[in-house]
Amino acid sequence: MRIYEVKNYEELSRKAADMIAAQIILKPDCVLGLATGSTPVGAYRELIKKYENGELDFSQVSSVNLDEYKGLSGENDQSYRYFMNHNLFDHVNIDKTRTHVPNGLEPDADKACADYNTLIGSMGGIDLQLLGIGGNGHIGFNEPCEEFICDTHCVSLAQSTIEANARFFDSIDEVPKFAYTMGIRNIMSAKKVLLLASGKNKAQAVYDSCFRPVTPHVPASVLQLHPDTVIIADSDALSLAKEKGVF
Ligand code: GLP
């Protein structure tokens, strides 16, 4: 994995957008694996600017998102479908029928997950997978556990994830307890992975993921085994690695 240190969130967002834009320019009909959470919002904003300046054309791009809360419809303003529409898709010329998020309203978890795996396969694989990282090292909603789970699956969210994501809801009781998420093999099959980490609250996760042994207890650590992973992290997110003298 290659790690680029940036000064702050603004620089992180610009660099990430440059890399995603390069992917679209190199392959206009690429498949982007997209992420939610607060971290990629700045990169999406930069991509919108590039589109508005006439530098980027999304008309042939397809996308698959990492995850979705189980039980939320795309109209719910806390759903990841709503997030993607609001933060990116509504502002660029992407064909929304080519944008995909797991179906949070499918109550049959096995069906929802099998359908999403089939869909990802039918798209011919992901060219560039964008990732944020949870404070406990989760990617998508692959929470720390005893073994890596390969394919799209239904996950029971860790209490720390529910607490971290409660800031987006009116109360913690409203945070869904389950989600559908791409699995580790789905993510590892992407040709290129771009993980973004910003802030001191990610310092432990970045240290554990990049500089400690690969373990399903820190899901992002598996990226050490991916042939083309780029991490863009700001100085705060790299602070523990620096303190330990490994970066
Ligand atoms: C959620 C998402 C992850 C995201 C994580 C971190 O749990 N499922 O994809 O990486 O939050 O979010 P943030 O970027 O807001 O710290």
Residues whose N, C-alpha, C, O or C-beta is under 5 A from the ligand:
A	BS01	GLP	A35 T36 G37 S38 T39 G132 I133 G134 H138 G140 F141
